[in-house]
């Protein structure tokens, strides 16, 4: 789900509580622009190793003793991710085929998730355990809130808020997972000699810009939970 995927609509005309979200929306727009501009900037800067993102990912997996994870190319732009269920590390064409600092940073970051999975990193396992809760919340919080407000049902409104709280919790758990993957990425790239000391800064800038999108999504979710709590207090009704 994207940065703006956590904003349920309340069916009563203009909802002034959306003002609460303005700082988060501004941060989200900045984060999206920042990650795109930073990635494009360093996509044109080749790494000294001259290895592509796919090559680096495969070598890093091997160096960490991981032999059951495939590296594949997936369509899209900045669509890179690691699938722990299928043991597949999927890289976008700009990362898979490029030998740029941006490509190596992203490839190493996704490899960091594979290493987390292989080593049983607690936060990653915790996030996986909360995934059904987040899916439930993102799918049903909206209809529960809508029906609750239309029926003046305090129970359904509160259930919708609690469901959305599960989404917020998932977002909070995601942050340490992403930060840790980025830390692992830089360490692996430096230790393996894939980037030189003067290339560490640009690689960190790419990963920091990407991390900002997760921070923005979390802020959007938290502030939206705040406005839902306000709305539930303003419009909640006791069932007869």
Order of alpha helices (4+ residues) and beta strands (2+ residues): alpha-alpha-beta-beta-beta-alpha-alpha-alpha-alpha-alpha
